[in-house]
Amino acid sequence: MVKSEHDIQNEIRVAVSAADCTVFRTNTGTVIMPDGRPFSTGLPKGFPDLCGFRHHDGKMFFIEVKNQRGQLRPEQKKFAAFAQRYPVLYGVARSADDALAIISDG
């Protein structure tokens, strides 16, 4: 059975927090309010699911969470290319171990 991205994301948040980091879950997209108006989160399309920083040096990280079958959308590929131009940590994680590898690089 394929684990849901939501479950993987929760496992990652626990593991990364235990690795002496602060991690934030980002909610992106647009929802329709009860009065019918759209509300956008303000983050750009393709922004990763998780972001945060390591406590020991303040290095920022961005983690896109995918399950075993998940593929990056074009907006996510664009963000990945953008992030890789800067001295931040970025990666796609399909497990907590993947996320720990991302935050340990650099």
Backbone atoms as SQL, in Angstrom:
CREATE TABLE atoms (id INTEGER PRIMARY KEY, chain TEXT, resi INTEGER, resn TEXT, atom TEXT, x REAL, y REAL, z REAL);
INSERT INTO atoms VALUES
  (1, 'A', 1, 'MET', 'N', 0.845, -1.190, 0.000),
  (2, 'A', 1, 'MET', 'CA', 0.000, 0.000, 0.000),
  (3, 'A', 1, 'MET', 'C', 0.887, 1.250, 0.000),
  (4, 'A', 2, 'VAL', 'N', 0.534, 2.219, -0.818),
  (5, 'A', 2, 'VAL', 'CA', 1.296, 3.462, -0.911),
  (6, 'A', 2, 'VAL', 'C', 0.866, 4.393, 0.215),
  (7, 'A', 3, 'LYS', 'N', 1.849, 4.887, 0.945),
  (8, 'A', 3, 'LYS', 'CA', 1.585, 5.812, 2.049),
  (9, 'A', 3, 'LYS', 'C', 1.168, 7.165, 1.489),
  (10, 'A', 4, 'SER', 'N', 0.256, 7.846, 2.162),
  (11, 'A', 4, 'SER', 'CA', -0.199, 9.153, 1.690),
  (12, 'A', 4, 'SER', 'C', 0.876, 10.214, 1.944),
  (13, 'A', 5, 'GLU', 'N', 0.865, 11.257, 1.110),
  (14, 'A', 5, 'GLU', 'CA', 1.808, 12.353, 1.310),
  (15, 'A', 5, 'GLU', 'C', 1.574, 13.024, 2.655),
  (16, 'A', 6, 'HIS', 'N', 0.329, 13.084, 3.085),
  (17, 'A', 6, 'HIS', 'CA', 0.015, 13.674, 4.388),
  (18, 'A', 6, 'HIS', 'C', 0.708, 12.896, 5.516),
  (19, 'A', 7, 'ASP', 'N', 0.639, 11.571, 5.471),
  (20, 'A', 7, 'ASP', 'CA', 1.289, 10.745, 6.504),
  (21, 'A', 7, 'ASP', 'C', 2.810, 10.903, 6.448),
  (22, 'A', 8, 'ILE', 'N', 3.368, 10.914, 5.231),
  (23, 'A', 8, 'ILE', 'CA', 4.811, 11.093, 5.083),
  (24, 'A', 8, 'ILE', 'C', 5.225, 12.454, 5.634),
  (25, 'A', 9, 'GLN', 'N', 4.441, 13.474, 5.312),
  (26, 'A', 9, 'GLN', 'CA', 4.747, 14.821, 5.788),
  (27, 'A', 9, 'GLN', 'C', 4.765, 14.877, 7.315),
  (28, 'A', 10, 'ASN', 'N', 3.807, 14.239, 7.960),
  (29, 'A', 10, 'ASN', 'CA', 3.788, 14.223, 9.425),
  (30, 'A', 10, 'ASN', 'C', 5.010, 13.510, 9.997),
  (31, 'A', 11, 'GLU', 'N', 5.410, 12.394, 9.396),
  (32, 'A', 11, 'GLU', 'CA', 6.607, 11.677, 9.848),
  (33, 'A', 11, 'GLU', 'C', 7.852, 12.553, 9.676),
  (34, 'A', 12, 'ILE', 'N', 7.914, 13.271, 8.569),
  (35, 'A', 12, 'ILE', 'CA', 9.046, 14.166, 8.321),
  (36, 'A', 12, 'ILE', 'C', 9.083, 15.287, 9.350),
  (37, 'A', 13, 'ARG', 'N', 7.954, 15.876, 9.644),
  (38, 'A', 13, 'ARG', 'CA', 7.917, 16.986, 10.613),
  (39, 'A', 13, 'ARG', 'C', 8.440, 16.538, 11.977),
  (40, 'A', 14, 'VAL', 'N', 8.076, 15.344, 12.398),
  (41, 'A', 14, 'VAL', 'CA', 8.552, 14.816, 13.678),
  (42, 'A', 14, 'VAL', 'C', 10.059, 14.579, 13.628),
  (43, 'A', 15, 'ALA', 'N', 10.534, 13.930, 12.565),
  (44, 'A', 15, 'ALA', 'CA', 11.957, 13.589, 12.454),
  (45, 'A', 15, 'ALA', 'C', 12.829, 14.838, 12.348),
  (46, 'A', 16, 'VAL', 'N', 12.419, 15.799, 11.542),
  (47, 'A', 16, 'VAL', 'CA', 13.213, 17.013, 11.355),
  (48, 'A', 16, 'VAL', 'C', 13.231, 17.844, 12.639),
  (49, 'A', 17, 'SER', 'N', 12.116, 17.911, 13.333),
  (50, 'A', 17, 'SER', 'CA', 12.082, 18.615, 14.621),
  (51, 'A', 17, 'SER', 'C', 13.015, 17.953, 15.626),
  (52, 'A', 18, 'ALA', 'N', 13.039, 16.624, 15.629),
  (53, 'A', 18, 'ALA', 'CA', 13.922, 15.890, 16.541),
  (54, 'A', 18, 'ALA', 'C', 15.388, 16.072, 16.174),
  (55, 'A', 19, 'ALA', 'N', 15.660, 16.489, 14.936),
  (56, 'A', 19, 'ALA', 'CA', 17.038, 16.712, 14.474),
  (57, 'A', 19, 'ALA', 'C', 17.475, 18.154, 14.716),
  (58, 'A', 20, 'ASP', 'N', 16.869, 18.811, 15.680),
  (59, 'A', 20, 'ASP', 'CA', 17.240, 20.155, 16.110),
  (60, 'A', 20, 'ASP', 'C', 17.018, 21.203, 15.016),
  (61, 'A', 21, 'CYS', 'N', 15.846, 21.118, 14.404),
  (62, 'A', 21, 'CYS', 'CA', 15.439, 22.094, 13.390),
  (63, 'A', 21, 'CYS', 'C', 14.041, 22.603, 13.717),
  (64, 'A', 22, 'THR', 'N', 13.739, 23.773, 13.202),
  (65, 'A', 22, 'THR', 'CA', 12.371, 24.275, 13.224),
  (66, 'A', 22, 'THR', 'C', 11.814, 24.065, 11.833),
  (67, 'A', 23, 'VAL', 'N', 10.620, 23.480, 11.756),
  (68, 'A', 23, 'VAL', 'CA', 10.008, 23.184, 10.464),
  (69, 'A', 23, 'VAL', 'C', 8.588, 23.729, 10.444),
  (70, 'A', 24, 'PHE', 'N', 8.214, 24.290, 9.300),
  (71, 'A', 24, 'PHE', 'CA', 6.889, 24.849, 9.113),
  (72, 'A', 24, 'PHE', 'C', 6.200, 24.133, 7.954),
  (73, 'A', 25, 'ARG', 'N', 4.944, 23.824, 8.151),
  (74, 'A', 25, 'ARG', 'CA', 4.127, 23.273, 7.065),
  (75, 'A', 25, 'ARG', 'C', 3.535, 24.451, 6.317),
  (76, 'A', 26, 'THR', 'N', 3.682, 24.458, 5.020),
  (77, 'A', 26, 'THR', 'CA', 3.133, 25.556, 4.231),
  (78, 'A', 26, 'THR', 'C', 1.854, 25.099, 3.546),
  (79, 'A', 27, 'ASN', 'N', 0.858, 25.901, 3.633),
  (80, 'A', 27, 'ASN', 'CA', -0.392, 25.630, 2.931),
  (81, 'A', 27, 'ASN', 'C', -0.459, 26.574, 1.741),
  (82, 'A', 28, 'THR', 'N', -0.513, 26.023, 0.573),
  (83, 'A', 28, 'THR', 'CA', -0.568, 26.852, -0.626),
  (84, 'A', 28, 'THR', 'C', -1.851, 26.586, -1.376),
  (85, 'A', 29, 'GLY', 'N', -2.198, 27.521, -2.207),
  (86, 'A', 29, 'GLY', 'CA', -3.366, 27.335, -3.045),
  (87, 'A', 29, 'GLY', 'C', -4.441, 28.372, -2.769),
  (88, 'A', 30, 'THR', 'N', -5.579, 28.130, -3.375),
  (89, 'A', 30, 'THR', 'CA', -6.714, 29.035, -3.264),
  (90, 'A', 30, 'THR', 'C', -7.923, 28.251, -2.786),
  (91, 'A', 31, 'VAL', 'N', -8.669, 28.846, -1.866),
  (92, 'A', 31, 'VAL', 'CA', -9.919, 28.247, -1.395),
  (93, 'A', 31, 'VAL', 'C', -11.041, 29.247, -1.620),
  (94, 'A', 32, 'ILE', 'N', -12.228, 28.746, -1.714),
  (95, 'A', 32, 'ILE', 'CA', -13.396, 29.602, -1.864),
  (96, 'A', 32, 'ILE', 'C', -13.993, 29.837, -0.477),
  (97, 'A', 33, 'MET', 'N', -14.121, 31.105, -0.132),
  (98, 'A', 33, 'MET', 'CA', -14.670, 31.487, 1.172),
  (99, 'A', 33, 'MET', 'C', -16.186, 31.269, 1.169),
  (100, 'A', 34, 'PRO', 'N', -16.801, 31.220, 2.359),
  (101, 'A', 34, 'PRO', 'CA', -18.257, 31.004, 2.432),
  (102, 'A', 34, 'PRO', 'C', -19.076, 32.023, 1.618),
  (103, 'A', 35, 'ASP', 'N', -18.532, 33.227, 1.458),
  (104, 'A', 35, 'ASP', 'CA', -19.274, 34.234, 0.691),
  (105, 'A', 35, 'ASP', 'C', -18.988, 34.141, -0.810),
  (106, 'A', 36, 'GLY', 'N', -18.222, 33.113, -1.243),
  (107, 'A', 36, 'GLY', 'CA', -17.966, 32.895, -2.659),
  (108, 'A', 36, 'GLY', 'C', -16.693, 33.525, -3.197),
  (109, 'A', 37, 'ARG', 'N', -16.008, 34.339, -2.379),
  (110, 'A', 37, 'ARG', 'CA', -14.765, 34.979, -2.829),
  (111, 'A', 37, 'ARG', 'C', -13.599, 33.998, -2.729),
  (112, 'A', 38, 'PRO', 'N', -12.670, 34.038, -3.703),
  (113, 'A', 38, 'PRO', 'CA', -11.470, 33.202, -3.591),
  (114, 'A', 38, 'PRO', 'C', -10.474, 33.828, -2.609),
  (115, 'A', 39, 'PHE', 'N', -9.764, 32.997, -1.877),
  (116, 'A', 39, 'PHE', 'CA', -8.723, 33.447, -0.959),
  (117, 'A', 39, 'PHE', 'C', -7.454, 32.681, -1.293),
  (118, 'A', 40, 'SER', 'N', -6.384, 33.415, -1.588),
  (119, 'A', 40, 'SER', 'CA', -5.098, 32.806, -1.906),
  (120, 'A', 40, 'SER', 'C', -4.189, 32.911, -0.692),
  (121, 'A', 41, 'THR', 'N', -3.394, 31.868, -0.457),
  (122, 'A', 41, 'THR', 'CA', -2.510, 31.854, 0.710),
  (123, 'A', 41, 'THR', 'C', -1.390, 32.872, 0.609),
  (124, 'A', 42, 'GLY', 'N', -1.111, 33.339, -0.593),
  (125, 'A', 42, 'GLY', 'CA', -0.045, 34.314, -0.764),
  (126, 'A', 42, 'GLY', 'C', 1.275, 33.702, -1.159),
  (127, 'A', 43, 'LEU', 'N', 1.454, 32.417, -0.934),
  (128, 'A', 43, 'LEU', 'CA', 2.675, 31.752, -1.362),
  (129, 'A', 43, 'LEU', 'C', 2.546, 31.405, -2.841),
  (130, 'A', 44, 'PRO', 'N', 3.674, 31.437, -3.580),
  (131, 'A', 44, 'PRO', 'CA', 3.582, 31.144, -5.010),
  (132, 'A', 44, 'PRO', 'C', 3.279, 29.673, -5.274),
  (133, 'A', 45, 'LYS', 'N', 2.665, 29.409, -6.424),
  (134, 'A', 45, 'LYS', 'CA', 2.438, 28.022, -6.841),
  (135, 'A', 45, 'LYS', 'C', 3.791, 27.325, -6.904),
  (136, 'A', 46, 'GLY', 'N', 3.830, 26.096, -6.446),
  (137, 'A', 46, 'GLY', 'CA', 5.068, 25.334, -6.473),
  (138, 'A', 46, 'GLY', 'C', 5.900, 25.457, -5.216),
  (139, 'A', 47, 'PHE', 'N', 5.495, 26.324, -4.272),
  (140, 'A', 47, 'PHE', 'CA', 6.248, 26.463, -3.030),
  (141, 'A', 47, 'PHE', 'C', 6.218, 25.123, -2.298),
  (142, 'A', 48, 'PRO', 'N', 7.349, 24.669, -1.750),
  (143, 'A', 48, 'PRO', 'CA', 7.419, 23.344, -1.112),
  (144, 'A', 48, 'PRO', 'C', 6.485, 23.191, 0.087),
  (145, 'A', 49, 'ASP', 'N', 6.207, 21.939, 0.406),
  (146, 'A', 49, 'ASP', 'CA', 5.300, 21.601, 1.503),
  (147, 'A', 49, 'ASP', 'C', 5.846, 22.011, 2.865),
  (148, 'A', 50, 'LEU', 'N', 7.154, 21.906, 3.029),
  (149, 'A', 50, 'LEU', 'CA', 7.787, 22.198, 4.318),
  (150, 'A', 50, 'LEU', 'C', 8.970, 23.133, 4.118),
  (151, 'A', 51, 'CYS', 'N', 9.182, 24.006, 5.073),
  (152, 'A', 51, 'CYS', 'CA', 10.383, 24.839, 5.073),
  (153, 'A', 51, 'CYS', 'C', 10.774, 25.073, 6.521),
  (154, 'A', 52, 'GLY', 'N', 12.006, 25.492, 6.711),
  (155, 'A', 52, 'GLY', 'CA', 12.459, 25.732, 8.076),
  (156, 'A', 52, 'GLY', 'C', 13.932, 26.049, 8.100),
  (157, 'A', 53, 'PHE', 'N', 14.533, 25.864, 9.277),
  (158, 'A', 53, 'PHE', 'CA', 15.952, 26.162, 9.438),
  (159, 'A', 53, 'PHE', 'C', 16.568, 25.253, 10.487),
  (160, 'A', 54, 'ARG', 'N', 17.883, 25.050, 10.323),
  (161, 'A', 54, 'ARG', 'CA', 18.649, 24.269, 11.296),
  (162, 'A', 54, 'ARG', 'C', 19.043, 25.186, 12.433),
  (163, 'A', 55, 'HIS', 'N', 18.939, 24.721, 13.656),
  (164, 'A', 55, 'HIS', 'CA', 19.259, 25.556, 14.818),
  (165, 'A', 55, 'HIS', 'C', 20.744, 25.871, 14.933),
  (166, 'A', 56, 'HIS', 'N', 21.599, 24.936, 14.566),
  (167, 'A', 56, 'HIS', 'CA', 23.025, 25.138, 14.813),
  (168, 'A', 56, 'HIS', 'C', 23.657, 26.188, 13.908),
  (169, 'A', 57, 'ASP', 'N', 23.081, 26.437, 12.730),
  (170, 'A', 57, 'ASP', 'CA', 23.694, 27.444, 11.852),
  (171, 'A', 57, 'ASP', 'C', 22.687, 28.344, 11.130),
  (172, 'A', 58, 'GLY', 'N', 21.404, 28.115, 11.344),
  (173, 'A', 58, 'GLY', 'CA', 20.385, 28.949, 10.728),
  (174, 'A', 58, 'GLY', 'C', 20.147, 28.681, 9.255),
  (175, 'A', 59, 'LYS', 'N', 20.776, 27.652, 8.704),
  (176, 'A', 59, 'LYS', 'CA', 20.628, 27.335, 7.277),
  (177, 'A', 59, 'LYS', 'C', 19.172, 26.977, 6.973),
  (178, 'A', 60, 'MET', 'N', 18.622, 27.645, 5.949),
  (179, 'A', 60, 'MET', 'CA', 17.241, 27.405, 5.532),
  (180, 'A', 60, 'MET', 'C', 17.142, 26.127, 4.697),
  (181, 'A', 61, 'PHE', 'N', 16.000, 25.465, 4.807),
  (182, 'A', 61, 'PHE', 'CA', 15.731, 24.306, 3.963),
  (183, 'A', 61, 'PHE', 'C', 14.295, 24.338, 3.462),
  (184, 'A', 62, 'PHE', 'N', 14.108, 23.705, 2.319),
  (185, 'A', 62, 'PHE', 'CA', 12.806, 23.571, 1.683),
  (186, 'A', 62, 'PHE', 'C', 12.659, 22.119, 1.261),
  (187, 'A', 63, 'ILE', 'N', 11.537, 21.506, 1.636),
  (188, 'A', 63, 'ILE', 'CA', 11.311, 20.094, 1.343),
  (189, 'A', 63, 'ILE', 'C', 9.973, 19.921, 0.646),
  (190, 'A', 64, 'GLU', 'N', 10.026, 19.351, -0.539),
  (191, 'A', 64, 'GLU', 'CA', 8.804, 18.976, -1.259),
  (192, 'A', 64, 'GLU', 'C', 8.526, 17.524, -0.914),
  (193, 'A', 65, 'VAL', 'N', 7.335, 17.229, -0.426),
  (194, 'A', 65, 'VAL', 'CA', 6.970, 15.876, 0.003),
  (195, 'A', 65, 'VAL', 'C', 6.174, 15.192, -1.104),
  (196, 'A', 66, 'LYS', 'N', 6.623, 14.007, -1.459),
  (197, 'A', 66, 'LYS', 'CA', 5.929, 13.178, -2.453),
  (198, 'A', 66, 'LYS', 'C', 5.875, 11.748, -1.941),
  (199, 'A', 67, 'ASN', 'N', 4.807, 11.037, -2.315),
  (200, 'A', 67, 'ASN', 'CA', 4.780, 9.619, -2.002),
  (201, 'A', 67, 'ASN', 'C', 5.533, 8.863, -3.098),
  (202, 'A', 68, 'GLN', 'N', 5.496, 7.550, -3.057),
  (203, 'A', 68, 'GLN', 'CA', 6.283, 6.746, -4.006),
  (204, 'A', 68, 'GLN', 'C', 5.918, 7.014, -5.460),
  (205, 'A', 69, 'ARG', 'N', 4.667, 7.366, -5.721),
  (206, 'A', 69, 'ARG', 'CA', 4.222, 7.589, -7.097),
  (207, 'A', 69, 'ARG', 'C', 4.208, 9.061, -7.489),
  (208, 'A', 70, 'GLY', 'N', 4.380, 9.950, -6.524),
  (209, 'A', 70, 'GLY', 'CA', 4.237, 11.382, -6.783),
  (210, 'A', 70, 'GLY', 'C', 5.302, 11.945, -7.704),
  (211, 'A', 71, 'GLN', 'N', 4.884, 12.860, -8.567),
  (212, 'A', 71, 'GLN', 'CA', 5.790, 13.534, -9.501),
  (213, 'A', 71, 'GLN', 'C', 5.697, 15.043, -9.277),
  (214, 'A', 72, 'LEU', 'N', 6.787, 15.738, -9.548),
  (215, 'A', 72, 'LEU', 'CA', 6.781, 17.194, -9.422),
  (216, 'A', 72, 'LEU', 'C', 5.949, 17.811, -10.548),
  (217, 'A', 73, 'ARG', 'N', 5.116, 18.778, -10.180),
  (218, 'A', 73, 'ARG', 'CA', 4.378, 19.562, -11.166),
  (219, 'A', 73, 'ARG', 'C', 5.318, 20.613, -11.751),
  (220, 'A', 74, 'PRO', 'N', 4.977, 21.180, -12.904),
  (221, 'A', 74, 'PRO', 'CA', 5.857, 22.187, -13.520),
  (222, 'A', 74, 'PRO', 'C', 6.225, 23.337, -12.578),
  (223, 'A', 75, 'GLU', 'N', 5.271, 23.810, -11.777),
  (224, 'A', 75, 'GLU', 'CA', 5.561, 24.908, -10.840),
  (225, 'A', 75, 'GLU', 'C', 6.562, 24.479, -9.770),
  (226, 'A', 76, 'GLN', 'N', 6.493, 23.212, -9.370),
  (227, 'A', 76, 'GLN', 'CA', 7.421, 22.694, -8.370),
  (228, 'A', 76, 'GLN', 'C', 8.818, 22.549, -8.959),
  (229, 'A', 77, 'LYS', 'N', 8.904, 22.151, -10.206),
  (230, 'A', 77, 'LYS', 'CA', 10.207, 22.077, -10.881),
  (231, 'A', 77, 'LYS', 'C', 10.813, 23.472, -11.004),
  (232, 'A', 78, 'LYS', 'N', 9.977, 24.449, -11.279),
  (233, 'A', 78, 'LYS', 'CA', 10.451, 25.825, -11.400),
  (234, 'A', 78, 'LYS', 'C', 10.995, 26.319, -10.054),
  (235, 'A', 79, 'PHE', 'N', 10.294, 26.015, -8.954),
  (236, 'A', 79, 'PHE', 'CA', 10.790, 26.416, -7.640),
  (237, 'A', 79, 'PHE', 'C', 12.107, 25.717, -7.334),
  (238, 'A', 80, 'ALA', 'N', 12.212, 24.444, -7.664),
  (239, 'A', 80, 'ALA', 'CA', 13.445, 23.686, -7.415),
  (240, 'A', 80, 'ALA', 'C', 14.621, 24.345, -8.124),
  (241, 'A', 81, 'ALA', 'N', 14.434, 24.713, -9.382),
  (242, 'A', 81, 'ALA', 'CA', 15.508, 25.372, -10.136),
  (243, 'A', 81, 'ALA', 'C', 15.861, 26.713, -9.506),
  (244, 'A', 82, 'PHE', 'N', 14.865, 27.442, -9.046),
  (245, 'A', 82, 'PHE', 'CA', 15.091, 28.723, -8.373),
  (246, 'A', 82, 'PHE', 'C', 15.897, 28.525, -7.091),
  (247, 'A', 83, 'ALA', 'N', 15.470, 27.592, -6.245),
  (248, 'A', 83, 'ALA', 'CA', 16.118, 27.375, -4.947),
  (249, 'A', 83, 'ALA', 'C', 17.561, 26.918, -5.107),
  (250, 'A', 84, 'GLN', 'N', 17.835, 26.141, -6.128),
  (251, 'A', 84, 'GLN', 'CA', 19.173, 25.590, -6.304),
  (252, 'A', 84, 'GLN', 'C', 20.192, 26.641, -6.738),
  (253, 'A', 85, 'ARG', 'N', 19.724, 27.834, -7.043),
  (254, 'A', 85, 'ARG', 'CA', 20.639, 28.929, -7.384),
  (255, 'A', 85, 'ARG', 'C', 21.170, 29.638, -6.133),
  (256, 'A', 86, 'TYR', 'N', 20.655, 29.276, -4.974),
  (257, 'A', 86, 'TYR', 'CA', 21.000, 29.969, -3.730),
  (258, 'A', 86, 'TYR', 'C', 21.562, 28.990, -2.695),
  (259, 'A', 87, 'PRO', 'N', 22.218, 29.534, -1.668),
  (260, 'A', 87, 'PRO', 'CA', 22.818, 28.653, -0.646),
  (261, 'A', 87, 'PRO', 'C', 21.807, 28.167, 0.398),
  (262, 'A', 88, 'VAL', 'N', 20.730, 27.566, -0.089),
  (263, 'A', 88, 'VAL', 'CA', 19.729, 26.958, 0.788),
  (264, 'A', 88, 'VAL', 'C', 19.697, 25.468, 0.486),
  (265, 'A', 89, 'LEU', 'N', 19.079, 24.710, 1.350),
  (266, 'A', 89, 'LEU', 'CA', 18.932, 23.272, 1.151),
  (267, 'A', 89, 'LEU', 'C', 17.555, 23.005, 0.560),
  (268, 'A', 90, 'TYR', 'N', 17.514, 22.220, -0.508),
  (269, 'A', 90, 'TYR', 'CA', 16.245, 21.894, -1.157),
  (270, 'A', 90, 'TYR', 'C', 16.284, 20.437, -1.585),
  (271, 'A', 91, 'GLY', 'N', 15.143, 19.787, -1.486),
  (272, 'A', 91, 'GLY', 'CA', 15.058, 18.431, -1.996),
  (273, 'A', 91, 'GLY', 'C', 13.644, 17.898, -1.954),
  (274, 'A', 92, 'VAL', 'N', 13.460, 16.781, -2.632),
  (275, 'A', 92, 'VAL', 'CA', 12.198, 16.058, -2.640),
  (276, 'A', 92, 'VAL', 'C', 12.357, 14.876, -1.694),
  (277, 'A', 93, 'ALA', 'N', 11.429, 14.750, -0.765),
  (278, 'A', 93, 'ALA', 'CA', 11.502, 13.664, 0.219),
  (279, 'A', 93, 'ALA', 'C', 10.291, 12.750, 0.074),
  (280, 'A', 94, 'ARG', 'N', 10.568, 11.466, 0.026),
  (281, 'A', 94, 'ARG', 'CA', 9.515, 10.456, -0.010),
  (282, 'A', 94, 'ARG', 'C', 9.451, 9.689, 1.314),
  (283, 'A', 95, 'SER', 'N', 10.301, 10.124, 2.256),
  (284, 'A', 95, 'SER', 'CA', 10.350, 9.482, 3.578),
  (285, 'A', 95, 'SER', 'C', 11.045, 10.440, 4.552),
  (286, 'A', 96, 'ALA', 'N', 10.940, 10.116, 5.829),
  (287, 'A', 96, 'ALA', 'CA', 11.644, 10.899, 6.843),
  (288, 'A', 96, 'ALA', 'C', 13.156, 10.802, 6.640),
  (289, 'A', 97, 'ASP', 'N', 13.641, 9.634, 6.238),
  (290, 'A', 97, 'ASP', 'CA', 15.079, 9.485, 5.993),
  (291, 'A', 97, 'ASP', 'C', 15.548, 10.390, 4.854),
  (292, 'A', 98, 'ASP', 'N', 14.734, 10.507, 3.799),
  (293, 'A', 98, 'ASP', 'CA', 15.081, 11.423, 2.715),
  (294, 'A', 98, 'ASP', 'C', 15.188, 12.854, 3.231),
  (295, 'A', 99, 'ALA', 'N', 14.239, 13.254, 4.050),
  (296, 'A', 99, 'ALA', 'CA', 14.236, 14.616, 4.589),
  (297, 'A', 99, 'ALA', 'C', 15.463, 14.861, 5.464),
  (298, 'A', 100, 'LEU', 'N', 15.826, 13.885, 6.278),
  (299, 'A', 100, 'LEU', 'CA', 17.012, 14.039, 7.135),
  (300, 'A', 100, 'LEU', 'C', 18.271, 14.171, 6.279),
  (301, 'A', 101, 'ALA', 'N', 18.320, 13.475, 5.165),
  (302, 'A', 101, 'ALA', 'CA', 19.464, 13.609, 4.263),
  (303, 'A', 101, 'ALA', 'C', 19.511, 15.012, 3.657),
  (304, 'A', 102, 'ILE', 'N', 18.359, 15.558, 3.319),
  (305, 'A', 102, 'ILE', 'CA', 18.298, 16.905, 2.748),
  (306, 'A', 102, 'ILE', 'C', 18.822, 17.941, 3.735),
  (307, 'A', 103, 'ILE', 'N', 18.372, 17.857, 4.975),
  (308, 'A', 103, 'ILE', 'CA', 18.769, 18.880, 5.951),
  (309, 'A', 103, 'ILE', 'C', 20.195, 18.691, 6.441),
  (310, 'A', 104, 'SER', 'N', 20.780, 17.522, 6.208),
  (311, 'A', 104, 'SER', 'CA', 22.152, 17.310, 6.660),
  (312, 'A', 104, 'SER', 'C', 23.176, 17.735, 5.617),
  (313, 'A', 105, 'ASP', 'N', 22.761, 17.948, 4.361),
  (314, 'A', 105, 'ASP', 'CA', 23.664, 18.400, 3.315),
  (315, 'A', 105, 'ASP', 'C', 24.037, 19.857, 3.560),
  (316, 'A', 106, 'GLY', 'N', 25.255, 20.191, 3.169),
  (317, 'A', 106, 'GLY', 'CA', 25.668, 21.596, 3.253),
  (318, 'A', 106, 'GLY', 'C', 26.048, 21.986, 4.591);
